[in-house]
Amino acid sequence: MLKSNVFFGLLLLMGIANATENLPDTIDVIRKSIVAVGTFMPTRAPRADFRGTGFAIKDGSLVVTNAHVLPKKLEIERNERIAVFFQQNGKESLYFARTVAQDKEHDLAVLKLVDGRLPAMKLNVSRSMREGELLAFTGYPIGMVLGLHPVTHRGIISAISPIAIPMIKSKQLNAKIVRRLRNPYQVYQLDATAYPGNSGSPLYMPDTGEVIGVINKVFVKESRENILSKPSGISYAIPIEHLNNLLINNGLL
């Protein structure tokens, strides 16, 4: 039995080592798929308003992000438009986009680029994730303060648990939490730190770059960390199955 445990332990370590070794190559491939999501207004200073991160899928004309990243209302009279920002040939570029699908329950949104295409990431909807698996996510943790240079974080799935948990005291409840308690779903809790600008970042397999979740920094914390007076630094991701359902229900697959 001891030899068997040692053998499987070595296999696990080898798997982690392979994933770690492949991550730099994976980042080189997926970096071009990562965009900053926000709005653009020609008469505003600055003209670009960064709100979160997104990533391209399918034929490269669709961009996934969190629903809360999108503005509740655009100043149409001032020509404000949704846009994605990225580096192209060493220069900052943008594509205008429009919203084609939203799932506010799971805080997901899909944008359609008006013109242009981006290299797309592949979604892995068949993989059954387990606690302890090594993953990575790439995005813009503090917006465009550091320029349009995507940042990668690595960590493991610390827990797979319901989005909402019962509160100790009734005064800790609010309408949003009550709704989620009625129909909770599983989310990935991560040991890597995500920041508000990471909202909408892809959570992916380090060795293949296949997306298995979408980072959510704000929405989930409203449910799971409402009882805390200060942020815990715990990060969460929405499983990819909910994005896949959104795409199917809106005829985008």
Buried (B, 14 or more C-beta within 10 A) or exposed (E): EEEEEEEEEEEEEEEBEEBBEBBEEBBEEBBBBBBBBBBBBEEBEEEBBBBBBBBBBBEBBBBBBBBBBBEEEBEEEEEBBBBBBBBEEEEEEBBBBEEBBBBEBBBBBBBBBEEBEBEBBBBBBEEEBEEEBBBBBBBBBEBBEEEBEBBBBBBBBBBBBBBBBEBEEEEEBEEEBEEBBEEBBBBBBBBBEBBBBBBBBBBBBBBBBBBBBBBBBBBBBBBBBBEEEEEEEBBBBBBBBBBBBBBEEEEBE
